[in-house]
């Protein structure tokens, strides 16, 4: 079948490069080692490589404008010229203004950073006011379309859709009460009309407008506004053909709303939103419309059962005149190429597909729609019996409610304070300290065999001693060992637990230049021995102040890994929780008095639809409590949550029953405090007062102002003082300056308490 759109496409592709070339170039530019021209040349080379890869793989329709130096939502802010005035006033050039919004400057804090729906990608939150003057600035999209055209590749520019952009935005502080950025949709649509016109002028045939916000619960007014927006854009006389892409779940009533507009193509996610197929069938025949079917999972690394996917695609061919096969979402969320992993066990390799292999799957499915399923390879092999562990399954079956219960918080708090003897507003950090170039070099040398185990351990112990000395000198009350031995807070544990596999080059962008290598959970999870005890006890031996044992929670380990799909997530979470429970007990037995079990992914993994959230929160909270309830009431349990909107899950945070919860709060200007006050949260809390994702060091007055707001919302005997997150991405000079001000700010507020 020949369609106006072709048989196969993808919604996006990794932009970091096969060897993280973008990360290295951007960070070199920030450090002043390369100039803007060199940075732009690297970016152009990476874009060209992606376009050639997709074309040569046989993809019919290739996207463009998916490249970003930092984040596609920030790019959209530039596209519609919604740059906040506070950044314009800095007087920087376009590129440096862009990075100022992302990272902040000495004068201005960065835009708020939060999770992209329920993924581990982060976006920069636009700041919109009633007076924001939107203007079309389509230069980047036009330029990149032209670059691809010069290579002989006709592409489809991709833009964040106007409705989603505003639904992800926040009102500026000076906006009148009751104002919502979404109120500006009509104004923004006028700018999108100009953008579409400019793209049409340049010969663009198709444009992709991403509207994933409608996979979440939306009001009838928001759905009606979506319909009105795309009717208006669809009726525009001078424009490219429009492809509205949706992903991350079922669309509900938004799907018939979109189908009732003049757009030429609509994309649906049939991996996270299988119900979209039934809703599409209920809409009746779709004459003259292309349906872009997301049949290949864009968020996990397991091979697609192509014959099952082809059956879903075949069902669609009876509903629409034209069907195009695609990924369920952008491939931004998976590593670039499985070919870079020759050391993976072959039993695992044959079951995996990274971005490059997923493109091949999409192309094969597209051809199968035309030629029949006979051209498809067989389904992936069944899970090997060796990946099963009956002992851990029996242990989970034996769990009872009393195994995940601790004493009342007030009783625990009194016992812990008698043991710890901490001052009001105790100061601490979240866990990691700067990962210096020397540390990274030592880790690389050890991995390559150039540094033996003894030499590596000595180097790490020296760094732990340095971190403890720095914290004592700065006057922090509760210390950490700094985590020099950890490459990543999830990968570190994945490398020590059975049932996990680690990649060598499986990098995925988390935000900006930050990349992670998610481990792969392929089998039953068990702990073969202590993972952190030696490092924590060594650190504790160097000081009389309490040192926190540092663990990553079961929900976050799942969220930041590629997880097996052959059993419920709750079962896998509980297996991980048992391993962490054993680790916490060993830390306690070794004399560690405070144990932090971080769950920054608790909110990000929350299903987008409210109807599905209760079941998730039940098992997520249950897994955390299973991991943390094996210790005595005198051992203080901390957790850490970051870069998400927490207000709607505060009851779940309360149900975690942690003694102290530290929460990102600086970029959101302590908004969480109102939620804590409203809900009557009664446990210890540390709202972050230092944004570690920016090189900007806060003034002490900013810290004290934040703490005054915090003391007004949380009783001082339950308030902790800490940064927003770990310090691994920062340098020692800025960290020491910021922590000095944090300690001094806490002391200043402490002195005012009666």
C-alpha positions as CSV (number, residue, x, y, z in Angstrom):
1,X,0.0,0.0,0.0
2,X,1.3,3.4,-0.9
3,X,0.3,6.2,1.5
4,X,0.8,9.9,1.6
5,X,3.0,9.3,4.7
6,X,4.8,6.1,3.8
7,X,4.6,2.8,5.6
8,X,7.1,3.4,8.4
9,X,8.4,6.3,10.6
10,X,9.7,7.0,14.1
11,X,8.6,9.8,16.4
12,X,12.2,10.8,17.3
13,X,15.7,9.3,17.8
14,X,18.5,9.7,20.4
15,X,20.3,13.0,19.9
16,X,23.3,12.5,22.2
17,X,25.4,10.6,19.6
18,X,26.6,7.0,19.9
19,X,29.5,8.0,22.2
20,X,27.8,10.9,24.0
21,X,29.4,13.4,21.6
22,X,26.8,16.0,22.4
23,X,27.4,15.8,26.1
24,X,31.1,16.3,25.7
25,X,30.7,19.2,23.2
26,X,28.2,21.0,25.4
27,X,30.2,20.7,28.5
28,X,33.3,21.8,26.7
29,X,31.5,24.9,25.6
30,X,30.3,25.6,29.1
31,X,33.9,25.2,30.3
32,X,35.2,27.6,27.6
33,X,37.3,24.8,25.9
34,X,35.5,25.2,22.6
35,X,33.7,28.1,20.9
36,X,30.1,28.3,19.6
37,X,31.2,27.5,16.1
38,X,32.8,24.2,17.1
39,X,29.7,23.3,19.2
40,X,27.4,24.0,16.3
41,X,29.6,22.0,13.9
42,X,29.4,19.0,16.3
43,X,25.6,19.4,16.5
44,X,25.3,19.5,12.7
45,X,27.4,16.4,12.4
46,X,25.2,14.5,14.9
47,X,22.0,15.5,13.1
48,X,23.4,14.4,9.7
49,X,24.4,11.1,11.2
50,X,20.9,10.5,12.5
51,X,19.2,11.4,9.2
52,X,21.5,9.2,7.2
53,X,21.0,6.3,9.7
54,X,17.2,6.5,9.4
55,X,17.2,6.9,5.7
56,X,19.6,4.0,5.1
57,X,17.6,1.8,7.4
58,X,14.7,2.1,4.9
59,X,12.4,4.3,7.0
60,X,9.8,6.0,4.7
61,X,9.4,9.2,6.8
62,X,12.2,10.8,8.7
63,X,11.7,13.3,11.5
64,X,13.8,16.5,12.0
65,X,14.0,19.2,14.6
66,X,14.3,16.5,17.2
67,X,17.8,17.6,18.0
68,X,18.3,19.8,21.1
69,X,21.3,21.2,22.9
70,X,19.3,20.7,26.2
71,X,15.6,20.1,26.0
72,X,12.8,20.2,23.4
73,X,10.5,22.1,25.6
74,X,13.1,24.8,26.1
75,X,13.5,24.8,22.3
76,X,9.8,25.5,22.0
77,X,10.1,28.4,24.4
78,X,12.6,29.8,22.0
79,X,10.4,28.8,19.0
80,X,7.5,31.0,20.3
81,X,9.8,33.6,21.8
82,X,8.5,33.1,25.4
83,X,11.9,33.8,26.9
84,X,11.2,35.3,30.4
85,X,12.3,39.0,30.6
86,X,14.7,38.1,33.5
87,X,16.8,36.3,31.0
88,X,16.5,38.9,28.3
89,X,17.9,41.5,30.6
90,X,21.1,39.5,31.0
91,X,22.1,40.9,27.6
92,X,23.6,37.6,26.3
93,X,23.6,36.2,22.8
94,X,20.9,33.7,21.8
95,X,22.9,30.6,22.6
96,X,24.1,31.8,26.0
97,X,20.6,33.0,26.9
98,X,19.3,29.5,26.0
99,X,21.8,27.9,28.4
100,X,21.1,30.6,31.1
101,X,17.5,29.5,31.1
102,X,18.6,25.9,31.5
103,X,21.4,26.3,34.0
104,X,20.9,29.7,35.6
105,X,23.5,32.4,36.1
106,X,24.9,34.3,39.1
107,X,22.1,36.8,38.7
108,X,19.2,34.5,37.7
109,X,18.2,31.1,38.8
110,X,17.3,28.6,36.1
111,X,13.9,27.6,34.9
112,X,12.3,24.9,37.0
113,X,13.2,21.4,36.0
114,X,10.7,18.5,36.3
115,X,9.9,15.1,34.9
116,X,8.6,14.6,31.3
117,X,5.3,12.8,32.1
118,X,6.1,9.4,33.6
119,X,9.6,9.0,32.1
120,X,13.1,9.6,33.5
121,X,13.6,12.5,31.1
122,X,13.4,16.0,32.5
123,X,12.2,19.2,30.8
124,X,12.5,22.9,31.7
125,X,9.2,24.4,32.7
126,X,8.1,27.5,30.7
127,X,7.1,30.6,32.6
128,X,4.0,32.2,31.1
129,X,2.2,35.4,32.1
130,X,-0.9,37.2,30.7
131,X,1.6,39.6,29.0
132,X,4.0,37.0,27.5
133,X,4.4,38.3,23.9
134,X,4.5,35.2,21.7
135,X,6.3,35.6,18.4
136,X,7.2,33.0,15.7
137,X,10.9,32.2,15.6
138,X,11.0,29.1,13.3
139,X,14.6,29.5,12.3
140,X,15.9,26.3,14.0
141,X,13.2,24.1,12.4
142,X,13.6,25.7,9.0
143,X,17.4,25.5,9.2
144,X,17.5,21.8,10.2
145,X,15.0,20.9,7.5
146,X,17.3,22.5,5.0
147,X,20.3,20.7,6.4
148,X,18.6,17.3,5.8
149,X,17.4,18.4,2.4
150,X,21.0,19.1,1.4
151,X,21.8,15.5,2.3
152,X,19.1,14.2,0.1
153,X,16.7,13.5,3.0
154,X,13.3,15.0,3.0
155,X,12.2,15.3,6.7
156,X,9.2,16.0,8.8
157,X,9.9,18.8,11.4
158,X,8.7,17.9,14.9
159,X,7.3,20.6,17.3
160,X,5.9,20.3,20.7
161,X,2.2,21.0,20.2
162,X,0.7,24.2,21.5
163,X,-1.8,22.6,23.9
164,X,0.8,20.4,25.5
165,X,3.3,23.3,25.7
166,X,0.9,25.4,27.7
167,X,-0.3,22.5,29.9
168,X,3.3,21.9,30.9
169,X,3.9,25.6,31.7
170,X,3.6,27.5,34.9
171,X,2.3,31.0,35.6
172,X,4.9,33.6,36.5
173,X,5.0,34.8,40.1
174,X,3.5,38.1,39.2
175,X,0.5,36.6,37.2
176,X,-2.9,37.4,38.7
177,X,-4.5,34.7,40.9
178,X,-6.5,32.2,38.8
179,X,-4.5,32.7,35.7
180,X,-3.5,29.6,33.8
181,X,-1.0,29.5,31.0
182,X,-3.5,27.4,29.1
183,X,-5.7,30.5,29.0
184,X,-3.3,31.8,26.3
185,X,-3.9,29.0,23.8
186,X,-5.7,31.1,21.2
187,X,-2.8,33.6,21.3
188,X,-0.3,30.8,20.9
189,X,-2.3,29.2,18.0
190,X,-1.8,32.4,16.1
191,X,1.9,32.0,16.4
192,X,1.8,28.4,15.4
193,X,-0.1,29.6,12.3
194,X,2.9,31.8,11.5
195,X,5.3,28.9,12.1
196,X,3.4,26.6,9.9
197,X,3.3,29.2,7.2
198,X,7.0,29.7,7.4
199,X,7.6,26.0,7.1
200,X,5.3,25.8,4.1
201,X,7.2,28.6,2.5
202,X,10.4,26.5,2.8
203,X,8.8,23.5,1.1
204,X,8.0,21.4,4.2
205,X,5.3,18.8,3.3
206,X,4.5,17.4,6.7
207,X,4.9,18.7,10.3
208,X,4.6,16.6,13.5
209,X,2.9,18.3,16.4
210,X,3.4,16.4,19.7
211,X,0.4,16.4,22.1
212,X,1.3,13.8,24.8
213,X,-0.4,15.8,27.5
214,X,-3.7,14.3,26.4
215,X,-2.7,10.8,27.5
216,X,-3.3,12.2,31.0
217,X,-6.7,13.1,32.6
218,X,-8.0,16.2,31.0
219,X,-11.1,18.3,31.6
220,X,-13.8,18.6,29.0
221,X,-12.8,22.2,28.5
222,X,-9.2,21.2,27.8
223,X,-10.4,18.6,25.3
224,X,-12.7,21.1,23.6
225,X,-9.8,23.5,23.4
226,X,-7.7,20.8,21.7
227,X,-10.4,20.3,19.1
228,X,-10.8,24.0,18.5
229,X,-7.0,24.5,18.2
230,X,-6.6,21.8,15.5
231,X,-9.7,22.8,13.6
232,X,-8.2,26.3,13.4
233,X,-4.8,25.0,12.3
234,X,-6.3,22.4,10.0
235,X,-8.3,25.1,8.2
236,X,-5.2,27.2,7.6
237,X,-4.9,27.5,3.8
238,X,-1.1,27.8,3.6
239,X,0.5,25.1,5.7
240,X,2.1,21.7,5.5
241,X,0.0,18.6,6.2
242,X,-0.4,18.0,9.9
243,X,0.5,14.9,11.9
244,X,-0.6,15.2,15.5
245,X,1.4,12.6,17.6
246,X,0.2,11.4,20.9
247,X,1.9,8.9,23.2
248,X,2.4,7.6,26.7
249,X,-1.1,6.1,27.1
250,X,-4.8,6.0,26.2
251,X,-6.3,9.2,24.9
252,X,-9.8,8.8,26.1
253,X,-12.2,11.4,24.8
254,X,-9.3,13.4,23.3
255,X,-9.0,10.8,20.4
256,X,-12.4,11.5,18.9
257,X,-11.8,15.2,19.5
258,X,-8.7,15.0,17.3
259,X,-10.4,12.8,14.7
260,X,-13.0,15.5,14.4
261,X,-10.5,18.0,13.1
262,X,-9.1,18.5,9.5
263,X,-5.5,17.2,10.5
264,X,-4.3,14.7,8.0
265,X,-2.6,12.2,10.4
266,X,-3.1,11.2,14.0
267,X,-0.6,9.1,16.0
268,X,-1.7,6.7,18.7
269,X,0.4,4.7,21.2
270,X,-0.7,1.1,21.1
271,X,2.0,-0.1,23.6
272,X,1.2,2.1,26.6
273,X,-2.4,2.7,25.4
274,X,-3.8,-0.5,23.9
275,X,-7.3,0.9,24.5
276,X,-6.7,3.4,21.8
277,X,-7.5,0.6,19.2
278,X,-11.0,0.1,20.6
279,X,-11.7,3.8,20.8
280,X,-10.5,4.2,17.2
281,X,-12.8,1.4,16.1
282,X,-15.7,3.1,17.8
283,X,-15.0,6.2,15.8
284,X,-16.0,4.5,12.5
285,X,-14.2,4.5,9.1
286,X,-11.5,7.2,8.8
287,X,-11.6,8.1,5.1
288,X,-8.7,10.2,3.9
289,X,-6.9,10.0,7.2
290,X,-3.5,8.4,8.1
291,X,-3.3,6.6,11.4
292,X,0.3,6.4,12.7
293,X,0.3,3.3,14.9
294,X,2.8,3.2,17.7
295,X,3.5,-0.6,17.7
296,X,7.2,-0.7,18.7
297,X,7.9,0.2,22.4
298,X,10.0,3.4,22.4
299,X,10.7,3.2,26.2
300,X,12.0,-0.3,26.8
301,X,14.7,-2.4,25.3
302,X,13.0,-5.7,24.7
303,X,12.5,-7.0,21.2
304,X,9.0,-6.6,19.8
305,X,6.9,-9.6,19.1
306,X,6.5,-8.5,15.5
307,X,3.7,-11.0,14.6
308,X,1.5,-9.8,17.5
309,X,2.3,-6.2,16.6
310,X,1.4,-6.9,12.9
311,X,-1.9,-8.3,14.0
312,X,-2.8,-5.0,15.7
313,X,-1.6,-3.1,12.6
314,X,-3.8,-5.3,10.4
315,X,-6.8,-4.5,12.6
316,X,-6.1,-0.8,11.9
317,X,-6.0,-1.2,8.2
318,X,-9.7,-2.0,8.3
319,X,-10.4,1.3,10.1
320,X,-8.4,3.8,8.2
321,X,-7.5,4.4,4.6
322,X,-3.8,4.8,5.4
323,X,-1.8,3.1,8.3
324,X,1.8,3.9,9.0
325,X,3.8,1.9,11.6
326,X,5.9,3.8,14.2
327,X,7.4,3.7,17.6
328,X,5.1,4.3,20.5
329,X,7.0,7.5,21.4
330,X,10.4,9.0,20.6
331,X,13.4,6.7,20.8
332,X,15.0,9.4,23.0
333,X,14.3,7.0,26.0
334,X,16.5,4.1,24.8
335,X,20.2,3.6,24.1
336,X,21.5,4.2,20.5
337,X,22.7,0.8,19.3
338,X,22.9,-2.7,20.6
339,X,25.9,-3.3,18.3
340,X,28.0,-1.3,20.9
341,X,27.3,-4.1,23.5
342,X,29.3,-7.1,22.3
343,X,30.1,-8.2,25.9
344,X,26.4,-8.8,26.9
345,X,25.5,-12.4,27.5
346,X,24.1,-13.9,24.2
347,X,21.0,-15.2,25.9
348,X,20.2,-11.6,26.8
349,X,21.4,-10.0,23.6
350,X,19.0,-12.0,21.4
351,X,16.1,-10.6,23.3
352,X,17.1,-6.9,23.1
353,X,16.5,-4.0,20.7
354,X,18.0,-0.5,21.1
355,X,17.0,2.5,19.0
356,X,18.8,1.4,15.9
357,X,17.3,-2.1,16.1
358,X,13.8,-0.7,16.8
359,X,14.0,1.3,13.5
360,X,14.5,-2.1,11.8
361,X,11.5,-3.5,13.6
362,X,9.4,-0.5,12.4
363,X,10.5,-0.9,8.9
364,X,9.8,-4.7,9.0
365,X,6.3,-4.1,10.3
366,X,5.6,-1.5,7.7
367,X,6.6,-4.0,5.0
368,X,4.5,-6.7,6.7
369,X,1.4,-4.5,6.3
370,X,2.0,-4.5,2.6
371,X,3.4,-7.9,2.0
372,X,2.0,-10.1,4.8
373,X,3.5,-11.4,8.1
374,X,5.4,-14.1,6.2
375,X,8.3,-11.7,5.9
376,X,8.6,-11.3,9.7
377,X,11.1,-13.1,11.9
378,X,9.8,-15.4,14.7
379,X,8.9,-14.1,18.2
380,X,11.7,-13.6,20.8
381,X,12.6,-16.8,22.6
382,X,10.9,-17.7,26.0
383,X,12.5,-16.6,29.3
384,X,15.2,-19.1,30.2
385,X,14.6,-21.2,33.4
386,X,18.0,-20.1,34.7
387,X,16.7,-16.6,35.2
388,X,14.2,-17.8,37.8
389,X,15.1,-18.0,41.6
390,X,12.6,-20.0,43.6
391,X,14.2,-19.0,46.9
392,X,13.4,-15.3,46.5
393,X,9.9,-16.2,45.3
394,X,9.3,-18.4,48.4
395,X,10.5,-15.6,50.6
396,X,8.0,-13.2,49.1
397,X,5.2,-15.6,49.5
398,X,6.0,-15.9,53.2
399,X,5.7,-12.2,53.9
400,X,3.0,-11.0,56.3
401,X,1.7,-7.5,57.2
402,X,3.6,-7.5,60.4
403,X,6.9,-7.8,58.5
404,X,6.4,-4.3,57.0
405,X,5.4,-2.4,60.2
406,X,7.4,0.0,62.4
407,X,6.4,1.7,65.7
408,X,4.5,5.1,65.8
409,X,6.5,8.0,64.4
410,X,6.4,10.1,67.6
411,X,7.9,7.1,69.5
412,X,10.6,6.6,66.9
413,X,11.5,10.3,66.7
414,X,12.0,10.5,70.5
415,X,14.2,7.3,70.5
416,X,16.2,8.6,67.5
417,X,16.8,12.0,68.9
418,X,18.0,10.5,72.2
419,X,20.5,8.5,70.2
420,X,21.6,11.2,67.7
421,X,21.3,14.3,69.8
422,X,20.9,16.6,66.8
423,X,20.4,20.4,67.0
424,X,17.2,22.0,65.6
425,X,17.4,22.4,61.8
426,X,20.1,19.8,61.4
427,X,22.2,20.2,58.2
428,X,23.1,17.5,55.8
429,X,23.5,16.7,52.1
430,X,21.6,14.3,49.9
431,X,24.5,11.8,49.4
432,X,27.0,12.2,46.6
433,X,29.9,14.7,46.5
434,X,31.7,15.9,43.3
435,X,32.8,13.2,41.0
436,X,36.1,14.8,40.0
437,X,38.0,14.0,36.8
438,X,40.5,12.1,38.9
439,X,37.8,9.9,40.3
440,X,36.4,9.1,36.9
441,X,39.9,8.3,35.6
442,X,40.4,5.9,38.5
443,X,37.1,4.2,37.8
444,X,37.9,3.9,34.1
445,X,41.4,2.6,34.9
446,X,40.0,0.0,37.2
447,X,37.4,-1.1,34.6
448,X,40.1,-1.4,32.0
449,X,42.4,-3.4,34.3
450,X,45.1,-0.7,34.6
451,X,44.3,-0.3,38.3
452,X,44.0,-3.4,40.5
453,X,41.3,-3.9,43.1
454,X,43.7,-2.9,46.0
455,X,44.8,0.3,44.3
456,X,41.2,1.2,43.4
457,X,40.0,0.7,47.0
458,X,42.8,2.8,48.3
459,X,41.9,5.6,45.9
460,X,38.2,5.5,46.9
461,X,39.0,5.4,50.6
462,X,41.2,8.4,50.3
463,X,38.3,10.3,48.6
464,X,35.9,9.2,51.4
465,X,38.4,10.5,54.0
466,X,38.6,13.8,52.1
467,X,34.7,14.1,51.9
468,X,34.4,13.5,55.7
469,X,37.1,16.1,56.4
470,X,35.4,18.7,54.2
471,X,32.0,18.1,55.9
472,X,33.5,18.4,59.4
473,X,35.3,21.6,58.5
474,X,32.1,23.1,57.0
475,X,30.2,22.2,60.1
476,X,27.5,19.8,58.7
477,X,25.6,17.9,61.4
478,X,24.9,14.6,59.5
479,X,27.5,13.4,57.1
480,X,27.7,11.2,54.0
481,X,30.6,9.2,52.6
482,X,30.2,11.0,49.2
483,X,29.7,7.9,47.0
484,X,33.0,8.1,45.1
485,X,32.8,4.4,44.3
486,X,29.4,4.8,42.6
487,X,29.1,5.4,38.9
488,X,25.3,6.0,39.2
489,X,22.8,5.6,42.0
490,X,21.0,2.8,40.2
491,X,23.7,1.3,38.0
492,X,25.9,0.7,41.1
493,X,23.3,-1.5,42.7
494,X,22.4,-3.2,39.4
495,X,26.0,-4.3,39.0
496,X,25.9,-6.1,42.4
497,X,22.5,-7.8,42.3
498,X,21.7,-11.0,40.6
499,X,19.1,-10.7,37.9
500,X,20.6,-7.4,36.5
501,X,22.9,-6.8,33.6
502,X,24.9,-3.6,32.9
503,X,25.7,-2.2,29.5
504,X,29.0,-0.6,28.4
505,X,27.6,2.1,26.2
506,X,23.8,2.0,26.8
507,X,23.6,5.8,27.5
508,X,20.3,7.6,27.7
509,X,19.7,11.3,28.1
510,X,18.2,12.3,31.4
511,X,18.4,16.1,31.0
512,X,20.7,18.5,29.3
513,X,24.2,16.9,29.2
514,X,23.3,14.4,32.0
515,X,23.3,10.9,30.7
516,X,22.7,7.6,32.5
517,X,23.2,3.9,31.7
518,X,20.1,2.2,33.0
519,X,20.8,-1.5,34.0
520,X,18.6,-4.2,32.6
521,X,16.5,-6.3,34.9
522,X,16.1,-9.6,33.1
523,X,15.5,-12.2,35.9
524,X,14.6,-12.7,39.6
525,X,16.6,-10.3,41.8
526,X,18.7,-11.4,44.7
527,X,21.5,-10.0,46.8
528,X,24.7,-12.1,47.0
529,X,26.3,-10.1,49.8
530,X,26.6,-6.6,51.3
531,X,26.9,-3.8,48.8
532,X,27.5,-0.6,50.7
533,X,28.4,-1.6,54.3
534,X,32.2,-1.4,54.0
535,X,32.2,2.1,52.6
536,X,29.7,3.4,55.1
537,X,31.4,1.9,58.1
538,X,34.8,3.2,57.0
539,X,33.4,6.7,56.7
540,X,31.8,6.4,60.2
541,X,35.1,5.3,61.6
542,X,36.6,8.7,60.7
543,X,34.1,10.9,62.6
544,X,32.0,11.0,65.7
545,X,29.1,12.6,63.8
546,X,26.5,10.3,62.3
547,X,27.1,9.2,58.7
548,X,24.2,8.2,56.6
549,X,24.1,4.8,54.9
550,X,23.0,5.4,51.3
551,X,20.7,3.2,49.3
552,X,18.5,3.6,46.3
553,X,14.9,2.6,46.8
554,X,13.1,-0.2,44.9
555,X,10.8,2.1,42.9
556,X,13.6,4.2,41.6
557,X,15.7,1.2,40.8
558,X,12.8,-0.1,38.7
559,X,12.1,3.3,37.1
560,X,15.7,4.0,36.1
561,X,16.3,0.5,34.8
562,X,14.9,-1.4,31.8
563,X,12.6,-3.8,33.5
564,X,11.5,-7.3,32.5
565,X,7.9,-7.4,31.2
566,X,7.1,-11.0,31.9
567,X,5.8,-10.4,35.4
568,X,4.0,-7.6,37.2
569,X,6.1,-4.6,38.2
570,X,5.0,-5.1,41.8
571,X,6.7,-8.5,42.0
572,X,10.0,-7.2,40.6
573,X,9.8,-4.2,43.0
574,X,9.3,-6.5,46.0
575,X,12.3,-8.7,44.9
576,X,14.5,-5.6,44.9
577,X,13.0,-4.4,48.2
578,X,14.0,-7.7,49.9
579,X,17.6,-7.2,48.7
580,X,17.6,-3.6,50.1
581,X,16.0,-4.8,53.4
582,X,18.9,-7.2,53.9
583,X,21.3,-4.4,53.1
584,X,19.7,-2.0,55.6
585,X,19.8,-4.6,58.3
586,X,23.5,-5.1,57.7
587,X,24.1,-1.4,57.8
588,X,22.3,-1.2,61.2
589,X,24.2,-4.2,62.6
590,X,27.5,-2.4,61.6
591,X,26.6,0.6,63.7
592,X,25.1,3.0,61.1
593,X,22.4,5.0,62.8
594,X,20.8,6.8,59.8
595,X,19.9,5.1,56.6
596,X,18.7,7.0,53.5
597,X,16.7,5.1,50.9
598,X,16.2,7.5,48.0
599,X,13.0,7.4,45.9
600,X,13.3,10.3,43.5
601,X,11.2,8.3,41.0
602,X,8.2,7.8,43.2
603,X,6.2,10.6,41.6
604,X,7.6,10.2,38.0
605,X,6.4,6.6,37.7
606,X,2.8,7.6,38.8
607,X,0.4,6.5,36.0
608,X,-0.9,9.5,34.0
609,X,-4.6,8.4,34.5
610,X,-6.0,8.7,38.0
611,X,-7.9,5.5,37.7
612,X,-4.6,3.6,37.5
613,X,-2.8,5.5,40.3
614,X,-4.1,3.8,43.4
615,X,-2.9,0.4,42.4
616,X,0.6,1.8,41.6
617,X,0.9,3.7,44.8
618,X,-0.2,0.6,46.8
619,X,2.7,-1.5,45.5
620,X,5.2,1.3,45.3
621,X,4.6,2.3,49.0
622,X,4.5,-1.3,50.0
623,X,7.9,-2.0,48.3
624,X,9.5,1.0,50.1
625,X,8.1,-0.1,53.5
626,X,9.3,-3.7,52.8
627,X,12.8,-2.3,52.2
628,X,12.9,-0.1,55.3
629,X,10.9,-1.8,58.0
630,X,13.4,-4.4,59.0
631,X,15.4,-2.1,61.2
632,X,14.8,-1.0,64.8
633,X,12.8,2.1,65.6
634,X,16.1,3.8,66.9
635,X,17.5,3.7,63.3
636,X,16.4,6.8,61.5
637,X,15.1,6.2,57.9
638,X,15.5,9.1,55.4
639,X,14.2,9.3,51.8
640,X,14.7,11.8,49.1
641,X,12.4,12.9,46.3
642,X,13.2,15.4,43.5
643,X,12.1,17.2,40.4
644,X,8.4,16.3,40.3
645,X,5.1,17.8,41.3
646,X,4.6,16.2,44.7
647,X,1.4,17.8,46.0
648,X,-0.9,15.2,44.5
649,X,1.0,12.3,46.0
650,X,1.6,13.7,49.5
651,X,-0.7,11.0,51.1
652,X,1.6,8.4,49.5
653,X,4.7,10.2,50.7
654,X,3.2,10.1,54.2
655,X,2.4,6.4,53.8
656,X,6.1,5.7,53.1
657,X,6.5,6.3,56.8
658,X,10.1,7.6,56.5
659,X,11.3,9.5,59.5
660,X,12.7,12.3,57.3
661,X,11.9,13.2,53.7
662,X,14.1,15.6,51.7
663,X,12.3,17.2,48.7
664,X,13.5,19.3,45.8
665,X,12.1,22.8,46.5
666,X,14.5,25.6,45.3
667,X,13.6,25.9,41.6
668,X,9.9,25.7,42.5
669,X,10.5,28.4,45.2
670,X,9.3,26.2,48.1
671,X,5.9,25.5,46.6
672,X,5.8,22.2,48.4
673,X,5.5,24.0,51.7
674,X,1.9,25.0,51.1
675,X,1.1,21.4,50.4
676,X,2.8,20.3,53.6
677,X,0.9,22.9,55.6
678,X,-2.4,22.0,54.1
679,X,-2.1,18.3,54.6
680,X,-0.7,18.5,58.1
681,X,2.4,16.4,57.3
682,X,3.8,15.3,60.6
683,X,7.2,13.8,59.9
684,X,10.6,15.3,59.4
685,X,11.2,17.1,56.1
686,X,14.0,18.8,54.4
687,X,12.9,21.1,51.6
688,X,16.0,21.8,49.4
689,X,17.5,25.2,49.7
690,X,20.3,24.9,47.1
691,X,19.7,24.1,43.4
692,X,22.5,21.7,42.5
693,X,21.6,21.4,38.8
694,X,22.8,25.0,38.3
695,X,26.4,26.3,38.6
696,X,24.9,29.3,40.4
697,X,25.8,29.5,44.1
698,X,22.9,30.9,46.1
699,X,23.4,33.9,48.3
700,X,23.1,33.3,52.1
701,X,20.1,35.6,52.2
702,X,18.3,33.4,49.7
703,X,18.9,30.4,51.9
704,X,17.7,32.2,55.1
705,X,14.7,33.5,53.3
706,X,13.8,30.0,52.2
707,X,14.3,28.7,55.7
708,X,12.1,31.4,57.2
709,X,9.3,30.2,54.9
710,X,10.0,26.6,55.8
711,X,9.9,27.3,59.6
712,X,6.6,29.0,59.1
713,X,5.2,25.8,57.5
714,X,7.0,23.1,59.4
715,X,7.9,23.0,63.1
716,X,11.6,23.6,63.6
717,X,12.0,20.3,65.5
718,X,11.0,18.5,62.3
719,X,12.8,20.7,59.8
720,X,16.1,19.7,58.1
721,X,18.4,21.8,55.9
722,X,19.8,20.3,52.8
723,X,20.5,20.8,49.0
724,X,18.0,19.7,46.5
725,X,19.9,16.7,45.3
726,X,23.3,15.0,45.3
727,X,26.4,17.0,44.4
728,X,28.2,14.7,42.0
729,X,27.8,17.0,39.0
730,X,29.2,20.0,40.7
731,X,32.8,21.1,41.5
732,X,34.3,21.4,44.9
733,X,34.8,25.2,45.0
734,X,31.2,25.9,44.3
735,X,30.0,23.1,46.6
736,X,32.1,24.3,49.5
737,X,30.9,27.9,49.0
738,X,27.2,26.8,48.8
739,X,27.4,24.5,51.8
740,X,29.2,27.2,53.8
741,X,26.2,29.5,53.2
742,X,23.8,26.6,53.9
743,X,25.3,25.9,57.3
744,X,25.5,29.6,58.1
745,X,21.9,30.1,57.1
746,X,20.8,27.3,59.3
747,X,22.7,28.7,62.2
748,X,21.2,32.2,61.6
749,X,17.6,30.8,61.7
750,X,18.4,28.4,64.6
751,X,19.5,31.4,66.6
752,X,16.1,33.0,66.3
753,X,14.2,30.0,67.6
754,X,12.8,30.2,71.2
